[in-house]
Amino acid sequence: MTDKAAIIIGAGPAGLTAAIELQRRSAIRPIVIEASHEIGGISRTVRYKGNRMDIGGHRFFSKSDRVMRWWLDMMPVEGGTSEEGQFRFQGQQRDLPEATSAPDPQTEDLVMLVRRRKSRIYFLRRFFDYPISLTAATFRNLGLVRTFHCGVSYMRSALLPQREEKSLEDFIVNRFGKQLYLTFFKSYTEKVWGVPCNQISAEWGAQRIKGLSLKGVVAHFLKKTFGPRPSGDIGQKKTETSLIEKFLYPKLGPGQLWEHAADLIRAAGGEIHFGIPIDQIHVDGNRVVSVAGVDQAGERVTFAGNYFFSTMPVSDLVRGLSAPPAEKVPAEVAEVAEGLMYRDFITVGLLASKLAVTERDGSPLKDNWIYIQEPDVLVGRLQIFNNWSPWLVASPDKFWIGLEYFCNDTDPLWKLSDEEMTRLAIEEVAKIGILKAGNVEDSHVVRVPKTYPAYFGSYDRFDVIRNYLDSFQNLFLVGRNGMHKYNNQDHSMLTAMTAVENIVNGVATKDNIWAINTEMEYHEEKTGK
């Protein structure tokens, strides 16, 4: 047994994936240090009075067959979900167990559900498909005049596109036209980021919606309408992420998978320590030798290791490198790190006896989430937890919804009490007609700082930080905040997998880690949230 250890800062998807991969592929012992007392980071499941909240909504879908296999090895898919008895992705396939032997979610918990995706935009107090689809309902809701202007605007952008896409506004207008951008993108996006779209780097679009366009929506519509009948392929390798129609989902929410991963790490001899925010990173030359933080008892504890994985915010990492007794980092690196910006997140869970809106046939809404494009409210998105998994809701006759707000931790919104935040959420969701205030029976507020690394501030100089941190041979930045990169759950997992591969194979460069979620397929995949 080797005495080598890897110190992993953070118990989110990237950190836990790194720990599992180290145990599977090497004799290096993982030691995970988590600042909070939660497993899963923003992919955790929050429990409240028997109800569960998925922070942000996590579709388990990836175009990387490696990630798909990883998930299925951790949690088998429920039985009786494929007409052809096979689960296929990226040209690969594996047999599903017979329904009689596959996990039954009615009796077993460690199981992946197969869920149908439905997301819509709420605008003009009406529902529109997300992404926009070419249906009679869309044209009826838009109206003849607005539809005409959208068509003309798109043609103008298609014929005379902005040659240099400097901002997110340029990126979206080039793909949808200015009228559709103003109608379906601008308000929600600016709620998320708190700045105008013309001040956000086009790189955000290149990472999050890089293949999606009105042309792609039309092609998807034609293929779906006139093409061959779709198979049971959940991987949907050739489908743009925002157009996927099926995904996997843990029965008890995303945190269930990561809690299971943590159990496996501990069972294999790894360590997980909670409640220790790391504030010192000690180096010797071009190597990190240890990290330190103060535990819940107020004692400073130090963890020495041979390899270090960081998922902590880059700005905090650089501060830790400057903390005594360490030497100061170069002034330019510190300056850029302090200029990095983040967007914070609040979810208000509301338990209601009923909603004020239904599907056209009178049945309950089927949406996983609804994008609130209405400019007269602050709420940006609404989840219906019942539709992610019925086991997220304690009472099947209740509706458990999550209202999502985006802000900075310096904003008045962030500083509202839970009672004030709940009151605002109820007022807004009642104002736009989703439910009546009198039908709300309970609530729960969850705040998540630094949820979204921002593509403004000093981000345009991020290479200064990257080049400096990459110079430490045994330090690996992985995950969303670890790389200040708007990675999804499976992007984050792939960065950790690649970092472990580099260690095992003696690869010195870290370029392959940074390449993930940069190119169109970034070697393997592109995914939803």
Kinemage of the C-alpha trace (Angstrom):
@kinemage 1
@onewidth
@group {chain A} dominant
@subgroup {mainchain}
@vectorlist {calphas} color= white
{ca met a 1} P 0.000 0.000 0.000
{ca thr a 2} L 1.460 3.330 -1.028
{ca asp a 3} L 1.753 6.147 1.473
{ca lys a 4} L 0.902 8.726 -1.179
{ca ala a 5} L -2.129 10.915 -0.548
{ca ala a 6} L -4.196 13.323 -2.630
{ca ile a 7} L -5.790 16.258 -0.844
{ca ile a 8} L -9.109 17.151 -2.486
{ca ile a 9} L -10.669 20.485 -1.545
{ca gly a 10} L -14.439 20.190 -1.928
{ca ala a 11} L -17.002 17.363 -1.769
{ca gly a 12} L -18.924 18.257 -4.932
{ca pro a 13} L -19.097 16.215 -8.161
{ca ala a 14} L -15.531 17.047 -9.273
{ca gly a 15} L -13.964 16.367 -5.891
{ca leu a 16} L -15.803 13.104 -5.258
{ca thr a 17} L -15.199 11.917 -8.827
{ca ala a 18} L -11.482 12.557 -8.356
{ca ala a 19} L -11.533 10.523 -5.132
{ca ile a 20} L -13.390 7.587 -6.726
{ca glu a 21} L -11.104 7.602 -9.788
{ca leu a 22} L -7.971 7.685 -7.641
{ca gln a 23} L -9.186 4.657 -5.715
{ca arg a 24} L -10.106 2.797 -8.888
{ca arg a 25} L -6.988 3.602 -10.887
{ca ser a 26} L -4.174 4.085 -8.385
{ca ala a 27} L -3.016 3.360 -4.859
{ca ile a 28} L -3.174 7.052 -3.927
{ca arg a 29} L -5.343 7.627 -0.854
{ca pro a 30} L -7.896 10.458 -1.258
{ca ile a 31} L -8.503 12.880 1.611
{ca val a 32} L -11.500 15.136 0.905
{ca ile a 33} L -11.801 18.430 2.812
{ca glu a 34} L -15.240 20.092 2.697
{ca ala a 35} L -15.934 23.562 4.086
{ca ser a 36} L -19.621 22.861 4.729
{ca his a 37} L -21.370 19.854 6.206
{ca glu a 38} L -22.994 18.901 2.904
{ca ile a 39} L -22.182 16.308 0.256
{ca gly a 40} L -22.567 17.174 -3.424
{ca gly a 41} L -21.926 20.928 -3.650
{ca ile a 42} L -24.645 22.533 -5.769
{ca ser a 43} L -25.570 18.993 -6.860
{ca arg a 44} L -26.725 18.151 -3.352
{ca thr a 45} L -30.265 17.322 -2.325
{ca val a 46} L -31.724 19.564 0.390
{ca arg a 47} L -34.163 17.860 2.783
{ca tyr a 48} L -37.050 19.659 4.430
{ca lys a 49} L -39.855 17.945 6.344
{ca gly a 50} L -39.787 14.879 4.111
{ca asn a 51} L -39.573 16.956 0.931
{ca arg a 52} L -36.403 17.253 -1.155
{ca met a 53} L -35.039 20.144 -3.218
{ca asp a 54} L -32.708 19.870 -6.198
{ca ile a 55} L -30.637 23.061 -6.221
{ca gly a 56} L -30.752 24.287 -9.803
{ca gly a 57} L -32.121 21.144 -11.405
{ca his a 58} L -29.700 18.430 -12.575
{ca arg a 59} L -30.468 16.368 -15.635
{ca phe a 60} L -28.258 13.283 -15.677
{ca phe a 61} L -27.510 13.386 -19.377
{ca ser a 62} L -24.164 13.397 -21.117
{ca lys a 63} L -22.709 12.885 -24.550
{ca ser a 64} L -19.723 11.274 -22.865
{ca asp a 65} L -20.285 7.526 -22.714
{ca arg a 66} L -17.655 7.440 -19.971
{ca val a 67} L -19.768 9.654 -17.740
{ca met a 68} L -22.934 7.734 -18.606
{ca arg a 69} L -21.257 4.434 -17.690
{ca trp a 70} L -19.932 5.979 -14.471
{ca trp a 71} L -23.417 7.032 -13.405
{ca leu a 72} L -24.988 3.687 -14.304
{ca asp a 73} L -22.267 1.784 -12.461
{ca met a 74} L -23.074 3.862 -9.389
{ca met a 75} L -26.854 3.620 -9.699
{ca pro a 76} L -28.597 1.125 -12.023
{ca val a 77} L -31.453 2.318 -14.201
{ca glu a 78} L -34.981 1.310 -13.300
{ca gly a 79} L -36.490 -1.677 -15.045
{ca gly a 80} L -39.003 -1.602 -17.877
{ca thr a 81} L -37.817 1.711 -19.353
{ca ser a 82} L -36.691 0.755 -22.872
{ca glu a 83} L -38.911 -0.657 -25.580
{ca glu a 84} L -35.949 -2.439 -27.133
{ca gly a 85} L -34.315 -3.573 -23.875
{ca gln a 86} L -31.132 -1.592 -24.466
{ca phe a 87} L -29.648 1.656 -23.271
{ca arg a 88} L -27.579 3.286 -26.019
{ca phe a 89} L -25.280 6.269 -26.152
{ca gln a 90} L -22.498 7.529 -28.458
{ca gly a 91} L -22.856 4.561 -30.748
{ca gln a 92} L -22.436 2.179 -27.811
{ca gln a 93} L -25.060 0.017 -26.199
{ca arg a 94} L -25.469 -2.121 -23.137
{ca asp a 95} L -28.235 -4.521 -22.241
{ca leu a 96} L -30.641 -3.455 -19.567
{ca pro a 97} L -31.639 -6.078 -17.039
{ca glu a 98} L -35.071 -7.582 -17.376
{ca ala a 99} L -37.764 -5.631 -15.582
{ca thr a 100} L -38.194 -8.483 -13.077
{ca ser a 101} L -34.565 -8.173 -11.919
{ca ala a 102} L -33.890 -4.467 -12.423
{ca pro a 103} L -34.344 -2.110 -9.463
{ca asp a 104} L -37.955 -1.190 -8.834
{ca pro a 105} L -38.186 2.393 -7.531
{ca gln a 106} L -41.363 1.447 -5.676
{ca thr a 107} L -39.329 -0.798 -3.372
{ca glu a 108} L -35.671 0.250 -3.797
{ca asp a 109} L -33.973 3.622 -3.435
{ca leu a 110} L -30.629 3.201 -5.225
{ca val a 111} L -32.055 3.542 -8.718
{ca met a 112} L -31.954 5.920 -11.689
{ca leu a 113} L -35.314 6.956 -13.087
{ca val a 114} L -35.813 7.668 -16.785
{ca arg a 115} L -37.566 11.020 -17.026
{ca arg a 116} L -39.149 12.969 -19.861
{ca arg a 117} L -37.848 16.490 -20.287
{ca lys a 118} L -40.264 19.364 -20.491
{ca ser a 119} L -39.147 22.953 -20.123
{ca arg a 120} L -41.069 26.046 -21.136
{ca ile a 121} L -40.736 29.791 -21.174
{ca tyr a 122} L -43.364 31.851 -19.370
{ca phe a 123} L -43.880 35.152 -21.143
{ca leu a 124} L -46.915 37.399 -21.630
{ca arg a 125} L -48.511 35.146 -18.952
{ca arg a 126} L -48.402 32.327 -21.508
{ca phe a 127} L -46.328 29.195 -21.989
{ca phe a 128} L -43.883 28.804 -24.869
{ca asp a 129} L -41.825 25.700 -25.569
{ca tyr a 130} L -38.167 25.877 -24.614
{ca pro a 131} L -36.321 25.946 -26.917
{ca ile a 132} L -38.805 27.718 -29.167
{ca ser a 133} L -40.664 25.224 -31.351
{ca leu a 134} L -42.531 25.764 -34.596
{ca thr a 135} L -46.059 24.988 -33.454
{ca ala a 136} L -49.441 26.599 -33.871
{ca ala a 137} L -49.409 27.391 -30.130
{ca thr a 138} L -46.154 29.337 -30.498
{ca phe a 139} L -47.468 31.454 -33.358
{ca arg a 140} L -50.816 31.948 -31.614
{ca asn a 141} L -49.141 33.094 -28.387
{ca leu a 142} L -46.773 35.427 -30.202
{ca gly a 143} L -49.423 36.940 -32.422
{ca leu a 144} L -49.177 37.683 -36.110
{ca val a 145} L -47.331 40.997 -35.850
{ca arg a 146} L -44.689 39.765 -33.382
{ca thr a 147} L -44.188 36.548 -35.383
{ca phe a 148} L -43.632 38.580 -38.552
{ca his a 149} L -41.067 40.814 -36.838
{ca cys a 150} L -39.249 37.773 -35.430
{ca gly a 151} L -39.006 36.229 -38.897
{ca val a 152} L -37.736 39.403 -40.537
{ca ser a 153} L -35.263 39.971 -37.716
{ca tyr a 154} L -33.883 36.442 -38.030
{ca met a 155} L -33.452 36.774 -41.786
{ca arg a 156} L -31.560 40.018 -41.265
{ca ser a 157} L -29.185 38.341 -38.801
{ca ala a 158} L -28.754 35.304 -41.058
{ca leu a 159} L -27.836 37.486 -44.041
{ca leu a 160} L -25.841 40.134 -42.170
{ca pro a 161} L -24.449 38.524 -39.020
{ca gln a 162} L -22.223 40.316 -36.565
{ca arg a 163} L -18.801 39.212 -37.788
{ca glu a 164} L -17.025 39.480 -34.464
{ca glu a 165} L -19.060 38.137 -31.566
{ca lys a 166} L -17.778 40.240 -28.688
{ca ser a 167} L -20.705 39.786 -26.321
{ca leu a 168} L -23.394 37.284 -25.419
{ca glu a 169} L -25.900 39.598 -27.108
{ca asp a 170} L -23.951 39.311 -30.379
{ca phe a 171} L -23.820 35.524 -29.970
{ca ile a 172} L -27.582 35.085 -29.474
{ca val a 173} L -28.690 37.672 -32.046
{ca asn a 174} L -26.555 35.949 -34.690
{ca arg a 175} L -28.391 32.674 -34.045
{ca phe a 176} L -31.950 33.842 -33.402
{ca gly a 177} L -32.293 37.405 -34.600
{ca lys a 178} L -32.708 40.484 -32.437
{ca gln a 179} L -36.478 40.217 -31.997
{ca leu a 180} L -36.370 36.649 -30.670
{ca tyr a 181} L -33.433 37.639 -28.476
{ca leu a 182} L -35.440 40.497 -26.962
{ca thr a 183} L -38.518 38.294 -26.590
{ca phe a 184} L -37.099 35.080 -25.146
{ca phe a 185} L -33.522 35.574 -23.961
{ca lys a 186} L -32.701 39.049 -22.705
{ca ser a 187} L -34.825 39.351 -19.556
{ca tyr a 188} L -34.032 35.905 -18.121
{ca thr a 189} L -30.325 36.109 -18.926
{ca glu a 190} L -29.972 39.517 -17.315
{ca lys a 191} L -31.797 38.254 -14.234
{ca val a 192} L -29.221 35.479 -13.983
{ca trp a 193} L -26.157 37.700 -14.373
{ca gly a 194} L -27.291 41.099 -13.158
{ca val a 195} L -25.611 42.924 -16.048
{ca pro a 196} L -26.683 43.689 -19.630
{ca cys a 197} L -26.060 40.911 -22.147
{ca asn a 198} L -23.804 43.220 -24.143
{ca gln a 199} L -21.408 43.243 -21.174
{ca ile a 200} L -21.168 39.441 -20.909
{ca ser a 201} L -18.492 37.566 -22.853
{ca ala a 202} L -19.654 35.588 -25.876
{ca glu a 203} L -17.704 32.695 -24.361
{ca trp a 204} L -20.657 32.040 -22.049
{ca gly a 205} L -22.813 31.276 -25.073
{ca ala a 206} L -20.036 29.215 -26.628
{ca gln a 207} L -20.061 26.968 -23.554
{ca arg a 208} L -23.753 26.832 -22.700
{ca ile a 209} L -25.675 27.072 -25.986
{ca lys a 210} L -22.914 26.663 -28.529
{ca gly a 211} L -24.824 24.440 -30.969
{ca leu a 212} L -28.303 25.821 -30.508
{ca ser a 213} L -29.829 28.195 -33.058
{ca leu a 214} L -33.124 28.833 -34.804
{ca lys a 215} L -31.764 26.806 -37.709
{ca gly a 216} L -31.134 23.916 -35.318
{ca val a 217} L -34.627 24.226 -33.842
{ca val a 218} L -36.134 24.025 -37.337
{ca ala a 219} L -33.995 20.989 -38.210
{ca his a 220} L -34.988 19.263 -34.972
{ca phe a 221} L -38.663 19.992 -35.675
{ca leu a 222} L -38.460 18.568 -39.202
{ca lys a 223} L -36.590 15.481 -38.064
{ca lys a 224} L -39.003 14.862 -35.219
{ca thr a 225} L -42.052 15.418 -37.429
{ca phe a 226} L -41.031 13.645 -40.618
{ca gly a 227} L -38.042 11.505 -39.619
{ca pro a 228} L -37.934 7.884 -38.422
{ca arg a 229} L -39.503 6.963 -35.116
{ca pro a 230} L -37.019 7.682 -32.271
{ca ser a 231} L -35.400 4.728 -30.536
{ca gly a 232} L -34.796 4.181 -26.833
{ca asp a 233} L -31.509 6.051 -27.026
{ca ile a 234} L -31.221 8.111 -23.851
{ca gly a 235} L -27.693 9.188 -24.753
{ca gln a 236} L -28.999 11.168 -27.763
{ca lys a 237} L -25.465 11.809 -28.970
{ca lys a 238} L -26.516 13.849 -31.999
{ca thr a 239} L -29.063 15.978 -30.176
{ca glu a 240} L -28.215 19.452 -28.922
{ca thr a 241} L -28.403 19.568 -25.143
{ca ser a 242} L -31.299 21.991 -24.903
{ca leu a 243} L -33.287 19.746 -27.275
{ca ile a 244} L -32.887 16.464 -25.362
{ca glu a 245} L -36.145 14.765 -24.482
{ca lys a 246} L -35.121 12.088 -21.967
{ca phe a 247} L -32.669 12.019 -19.105
{ca leu a 248} L -31.720 9.951 -16.072
{ca tyr a 249} L -32.449 11.105 -12.548
{ca pro a 250} L -31.693 9.574 -9.125
{ca lys a 251} L -34.877 8.614 -7.295
{ca leu a 252} L -34.099 10.877 -4.321
{ca gly a 253} L -32.416 13.709 -6.202
{ca pro a 254} L -28.822 14.350 -7.372
{ca gly a 255} L -27.386 14.388 -3.869
{ca gln a 256} L -28.346 10.733 -3.475
{ca leu a 257} L -25.718 9.695 -6.020
{ca trp a 258} L -23.005 11.803 -4.389
{ca glu a 259} L -23.900 10.596 -0.902
{ca his a 260} L -23.531 7.054 -2.258
{ca ala a 261} L -20.164 8.003 -3.783
{ca ala a 262} L -19.010 9.358 -0.400
{ca asp a 263} L -19.976 6.066 1.273
{ca leu a 264} L -17.916 4.146 -1.306
{ca ile a 265} L -14.913 6.428 -0.800
{ca arg a 266} L -14.943 5.897 2.957
{ca ala a 267} L -15.518 2.138 2.589
{ca ala a 268} L -12.388 1.920 0.388
{ca gly a 269} L -10.215 3.707 2.962
{ca gly a 270} L -10.573 7.312 1.872
{ca glu a 271} L -11.260 10.175 4.262
{ca ile a 272} L -13.868 12.949 4.175
{ca his a 273} L -13.590 15.830 6.633
{ca phe a 274} L -16.399 18.374 7.050
{ca gly a 275} L -16.588 21.905 8.381
{ca ile a 276} L -13.015 22.936 7.469
{ca pro a 277} L -12.790 25.913 5.101
{ca ile a 278} L -9.278 25.894 3.660
{ca asp a 279} L -7.618 29.307 3.939
{ca gln a 280} L -3.915 28.474 3.608
{ca ile a 281} L -2.094 26.698 0.774
{ca his a 282} L 1.564 26.056 1.559
{ca val a 283} L 4.051 25.662 -1.287
{ca asp a 284} L 7.686 24.760 -1.688
{ca gly a 285} L 9.050 25.931 -5.002
{ca asn a 286} L 6.710 24.769 -7.747
{ca arg a 287} L 4.885 22.220 -5.603
{ca val a 288} L 2.085 22.454 -3.055
{ca val a 289} L 3.028 20.629 0.154
{ca ser a 290} L 0.006 21.125 2.430
{ca val a 291} L -3.227 23.009 3.039
{ca ala a 292} L -4.694 24.243 6.303
{ca gly a 293} L -7.917 25.522 7.767
{ca val a 294} L -9.751 25.997 11.047
{ca asp a 295} L -12.100 23.200 12.102
{ca gln a 296} L -15.375 23.473 14.016
{ca ala a 297} L -13.552 23.281 17.351
{ca gly a 298} L -11.527 26.352 16.415
{ca glu a 299} L -8.322 24.382 15.951
{ca arg a 300} L -6.075 24.913 12.945
{ca val a 301} L -5.524 21.636 11.127
{ca thr a 302} L -3.050 20.902 8.345
{ca phe a 303} L -3.262 18.247 5.627
{ca ala a 304} L -0.081 17.253 3.792
{ca gly a 305} L -0.179 15.345 0.511
{ca asn a 306} L 1.512 14.486 -2.747
{ca tyr a 307} L -1.240 15.759 -5.057
{ca phe a 308} L -3.805 18.520 -4.592
{ca phe a 309} L -7.166 18.963 -6.312
{ca ser a 310} L -8.962 22.274 -5.826
{ca thr a 311} L -12.645 22.918 -6.460
{ca met a 312} L -12.707 26.009 -4.256
{ca pro a 313} L -13.347 29.408 -5.872
{ca val a 314} L -10.216 30.577 -7.670
{ca ser a 315} L -10.249 33.906 -5.831
{ca asp a 316} L -10.187 32.060 -2.476
{ca leu a 317} L -7.419 29.755 -3.681
{ca val a 318} L -5.193 32.677 -4.642
{ca arg a 319} L -5.860 34.349 -1.281
{ca gly a 320} L -4.853 31.095 0.397
{ca leu a 321} L -1.577 31.084 -1.498
{ca ser a 322} L -0.908 34.593 -0.191
{ca ala a 323} L -1.786 33.789 3.411
{ca pro a 324} L 1.054 33.721 5.968
{ca pro a 325} L 3.430 31.964 6.194
{ca ala a 326} L 3.293 31.657 2.384
{ca glu a 327} L 4.990 34.160 0.135
{ca lys a 328} L 2.852 36.672 -1.672
{ca val a 329} L 1.686 35.703 -5.142
{ca pro a 330} L 2.613 38.054 -8.001
{ca ala a 331} L 0.735 41.326 -7.783
{ca glu a 332} L -0.932 40.913 -11.185
{ca val a 333} L -2.223 37.436 -10.275
{ca ala a 334} L -3.691 38.738 -7.012
{ca glu a 335} L -5.261 41.696 -8.828
{ca val a 336} L -6.985 39.499 -11.427
{ca ala a 337} L -8.144 37.035 -8.764
{ca glu a 338} L -9.732 39.800 -6.704
{ca gly a 339} L -11.487 41.071 -9.835
{ca leu a 340} L -13.203 37.746 -10.563
{ca met a 341} L -16.945 37.939 -10.032
{ca tyr a 342} L -19.596 35.440 -9.049
{ca arg a 343} L -23.364 35.293 -9.088
{ca asp a 344} L -25.164 33.959 -6.035
{ca phe a 345} L -28.354 31.952 -5.911
{ca ile a 346} L -31.470 31.662 -3.754
{ca thr a 347} L -34.151 28.997 -4.051
{ca val a 348} L -37.463 29.390 -2.257
{ca gly a 349} L -39.331 26.117 -1.915
{ca leu a 350} L -43.107 26.506 -1.707
{ca leu a 351} L -45.448 23.660 -0.765
{ca ala a 352} L -48.901 24.286 -2.223
{ca ser a 353} L -52.197 22.446 -2.230
{ca lys a 354} L -52.655 23.273 -5.907
{ca leu a 355} L -51.397 25.479 -8.714
{ca ala a 356} L -53.511 28.088 -10.495
{ca val a 357} L -52.491 26.879 -13.958
{ca thr a 358} L -52.751 23.480 -15.614
{ca glu a 359} L -52.028 21.845 -18.949
{ca arg a 360} L -54.615 22.495 -21.660
{ca asp a 361} L -56.339 19.199 -20.851
{ca gly a 362} L -56.682 20.167 -17.186
{ca ser a 363} L -53.927 17.875 -15.914
{ca pro a 364} L -51.107 19.160 -13.659
{ca leu a 365} L -48.178 20.970 -15.295
{ca lys a 366} L -45.567 18.538 -16.621
{ca asp a 367} L -42.597 20.934 -16.636
{ca asn a 368} L -39.300 20.174 -14.922
{ca trp a 369} L -38.582 23.884 -14.913
{ca ile a 370} L -40.138 27.037 -16.317
{ca tyr a 371} L -38.052 30.028 -17.423
{ca ile a 372} L -39.725 33.212 -16.202
{ca gln a 373} L -39.164 35.777 -18.940
{ca glu a 374} L -41.621 38.251 -17.407
{ca pro a 375} L -39.730 41.508 -16.721
{ca asp a 376} L -42.037 42.664 -13.914
{ca val a 377} L -40.812 40.061 -11.393
{ca leu a 378} L -37.380 39.173 -10.051
{ca val a 379} L -37.831 35.392 -10.074
{ca gly a 380} L -35.838 33.863 -12.919
{ca arg a 381} L -36.905 30.250 -13.047
{ca leu a 382} L -39.370 27.893 -11.419
{ca gln a 383} L -38.917 24.186 -10.772
{ca ile a 384} L -41.698 21.691 -10.147
{ca phe a 385} L -39.951 19.072 -8.034
{ca asn a 386} L -42.825 16.584 -8.477
{ca asn a 387} L -41.852 16.269 -12.136
{ca trp a 388} L -38.191 15.524 -11.474
{ca ser a 389} L -39.099 12.611 -9.231
{ca pro a 390} L -42.350 11.943 -7.379
{ca trp a 391} L -40.211 10.811 -4.427
{ca leu a 392} L -39.009 14.386 -3.876
{ca val a 393} L -42.444 15.226 -2.476
{ca ala a 394} L -43.670 13.791 0.819
{ca ser a 395} L -47.383 14.061 -0.053
{ca pro a 396} L -48.361 13.071 -3.618
{ca asp a 397} L -51.382 15.391 -3.518
{ca lys a 398} L -49.192 18.478 -2.898
{ca phe a 399} L -47.152 20.601 -5.287
{ca trp a 400} L -43.557 21.267 -4.258
{ca ile a 401} L -42.032 24.049 -6.362
{ca gly a 402} L -38.785 25.999 -6.244
{ca leu a 403} L -38.529 29.668 -7.207
{ca glu a 404} L -35.007 30.592 -8.269
{ca tyr a 405} L -33.471 34.016 -7.723
{ca phe a 406} L -30.068 35.256 -8.879
{ca cys a 407} L -28.207 38.060 -7.112
{ca asn a 408} L -24.905 39.191 -5.620
{ca asp a 409} L -24.202 38.670 -1.941
{ca thr a 410} L -24.002 42.462 -1.596
{ca asp a 411} L -27.539 42.964 -2.952
{ca pro a 412} L -30.514 43.784 -0.692
{ca leu a 413} L -32.214 40.619 -1.995
{ca trp a 414} L -29.491 38.389 -0.529
{ca lys a 415} L -29.837 40.077 2.838
{ca leu a 416} L -33.598 39.525 3.181
{ca ser a 417} L -34.675 37.263 6.028
{ca asp a 418} L -36.187 33.880 5.178
{ca glu a 419} L -39.626 35.265 6.025
{ca glu a 420} L -39.149 38.301 3.757
{ca met a 421} L -37.777 36.127 0.955
{ca thr a 422} L -40.751 33.774 1.229
{ca arg a 423} L -43.195 36.672 1.176
{ca leu a 424} L -41.575 38.088 -1.967
{ca ala a 425} L -41.649 34.687 -3.702
{ca ile a 426} L -45.320 34.153 -2.946
{ca glu a 427} L -46.222 37.652 -4.099
{ca glu a 428} L -44.364 37.215 -7.384
{ca val a 429} L -45.623 33.762 -8.275
{ca ala a 430} L -49.158 34.905 -7.468
{ca lys a 431} L -48.683 38.079 -9.520
{ca ile a 432} L -47.841 36.143 -12.682
{ca gly a 433} L -50.704 33.731 -12.080
{ca ile a 434} L -48.890 30.463 -11.294
{ca leu a 435} L -50.560 29.942 -7.921
{ca lys a 436} L -52.726 31.712 -5.373
{ca ala a 437} L -51.108 32.884 -2.161
{ca gly a 438} L -53.765 31.199 -0.048
{ca asn a 439} L -52.769 27.779 -1.370
{ca val a 440} L -49.205 27.953 -0.015
{ca glu a 441} L -48.859 25.727 3.050
{ca asp a 442} L -45.129 25.786 3.841
{ca ser a 443} L -41.792 27.135 2.593
{ca his a 444} L -38.044 26.684 2.837
{ca val a 445} L -35.263 29.047 1.728
{ca val a 446} L -31.820 27.901 0.549
{ca arg a 447} L -28.958 30.300 -0.249
{ca val a 448} L -25.969 29.183 -2.320
{ca pro a 449} L -23.040 31.630 -2.596
{ca lys a 450} L -20.767 31.704 -5.644
{ca thr a 451} L -23.032 29.436 -7.687
{ca tyr a 452} L -22.140 30.946 -11.058
{ca pro a 453} L -18.590 32.042 -11.975
{ca ala a 454} L -19.114 35.156 -14.078
{ca tyr a 455} L -17.739 35.952 -17.523
{ca phe a 456} L -17.155 39.606 -16.795
{ca gly a 457} L -15.130 41.529 -14.215
{ca ser a 458} L -11.471 40.572 -14.688
{ca tyr a 459} L -12.325 37.339 -16.495
{ca asp a 460} L -10.818 38.568 -19.760
{ca arg a 461} L -7.408 38.363 -18.011
{ca phe a 462} L -7.978 34.912 -16.526
{ca asp a 463} L -4.988 33.447 -18.395
{ca val a 464} L -2.754 35.333 -15.956
{ca ile a 465} L -4.160 33.220 -13.119
{ca arg a 466} L -4.266 30.007 -15.102
{ca asn a 467} L -0.620 30.230 -16.149
{ca tyr a 468} L 0.470 30.934 -12.574
{ca leu a 469} L -1.543 28.152 -10.946
{ca asp a 470} L -0.653 25.628 -13.647
{ca ser a 471} L 3.010 26.208 -12.772
{ca phe a 472} L 2.498 24.208 -9.563
{ca gln a 473} L 3.196 20.699 -10.794
{ca asn a 474} L 0.983 18.813 -8.338
{ca leu a 475} L -1.976 21.245 -8.191
{ca phe a 476} L -5.021 20.459 -10.323
{ca leu a 477} L -7.946 22.857 -10.719
{ca val a 478} L -11.167 20.965 -11.451
{ca gly a 479} L -14.902 21.621 -11.436
{ca arg a 480} L -16.961 24.763 -11.894
{ca asn a 481} L -15.565 27.138 -9.283
{ca gly a 482} L -12.193 25.404 -9.293
{ca met a 483} L -11.669 26.506 -12.903
{ca his a 484} L -13.943 29.589 -12.839
{ca lys a 485} L -15.737 28.001 -15.750
{ca tyr a 486} L -19.484 27.519 -16.156
{ca asn a 487} L -19.180 23.729 -16.210
{ca asn a 488} L -22.082 21.373 -15.779
{ca gln a 489} L -22.022 18.363 -13.514
{ca asp a 490} L -20.611 16.029 -16.157
{ca his a 491} L -18.111 18.612 -17.414
{ca ser a 492} L -16.864 18.855 -13.828
{ca met a 493} L -16.612 15.078 -13.579
{ca leu a 494} L -14.579 14.895 -16.788
{ca thr a 495} L -12.106 17.500 -15.557
{ca ala a 496} L -11.502 15.358 -12.466
{ca met a 497} L -11.209 12.156 -14.511
{ca thr a 498} L -8.709 13.792 -16.846
{ca ala a 499} L -6.624 15.138 -13.957
{ca val a 500} L -6.412 11.644 -12.443
{ca glu a 501} L -5.437 10.219 -15.849
{ca asn a 502} L -2.628 12.769 -16.072
{ca ile a 503} L -1.288 11.661 -12.684
{ca val a 504} L -1.529 7.961 -13.488
{ca asn a 505} L 0.059 8.371 -16.929
{ca gly a 506} L 2.703 10.917 -15.911
{ca val a 507} L 1.282 13.659 -18.153
{ca ala a 508} L 2.677 17.041 -17.127
{ca thr a 509} L 0.501 19.381 -19.196
{ca lys a 510} L -2.894 20.462 -17.920
{ca asp a 511} L -4.119 21.724 -21.275
{ca asn a 512} L -6.352 18.666 -21.718
{ca ile a 513} L -8.179 19.543 -18.492
{ca trp a 514} L -8.817 23.116 -19.612
{ca ala a 515} L -9.957 21.895 -23.048
{ca ile a 516} L -13.043 20.224 -21.574
{ca asn a 517} L -16.226 22.156 -22.416
{ca thr a 518} L -14.295 24.409 -24.780
{ca glu a 519} L -14.529 22.755 -28.175
{ca met a 520} L -17.828 21.847 -29.826
{ca glu a 521} L -17.691 18.298 -28.495
{ca tyr a 522} L -14.620 18.867 -26.253
{ca his a 523} L -13.444 15.395 -27.242
{ca glu a 524} L -16.399 13.604 -25.711
{ca glu a 525} L -19.523 15.514 -24.756
{ca lys a 526} L -21.744 18.496 -24.259
{ca thr a 527} L -24.589 18.481 -21.779
{ca gly a 528} L -27.442 20.170 -19.968
{ca lys a 529} L -27.444 21.318 -16.384
